[in-house]
């Protein structure tokens, strides 16, 4: 399965002080363990 990863999730993963860091890291590890294809983009839709 291909999963879209929003850049805000990446920022949360990089910031250990973020209140959602632990939950984001758990989800990230589950996606990696399941070997999903992860994609993101720099495109912004307003």
N, C-alpha and C positions, 0 to 999 in steps of 0.2 A: 504494500500500500504506500502511496505517496502522501506525505503530510506537509502542509504549509506551516512554516514557523514564522510568526510575526516577529519583527525586530525587537519589539518591546519585551518579548520573552527572552531573547538573547541578552538584553540589557539586565533583566532581572537575574539571569544566571550568572552574570559577571559581577553583580553587586550583592555581596554576602550580607549586607546590612538591610537589604530590601525585605519587607515583611513577608513577601511571597516567594522568597528565594528557595526555601526548603521544599515547598510544594512544586515549584518549577523544576527544581533539580530532580525530584522524584519522577515527574512526568518525562523529563529529558532522558533519564536513565532507562525508563520503560520503553521509550521509542527506540533508543539505541539497541537495547537488548532484543527487541522484536525485529531489528534490522529493516525498519521502514526507511524509505527514501525521504530525506528531509530537504525541503526547498524553501527559499525565501527570495525576496526581491527588494530593490530600492525604490520601486514604484510606489507613489502615494496617491490614493484616491480621495478626493474631497467631496 
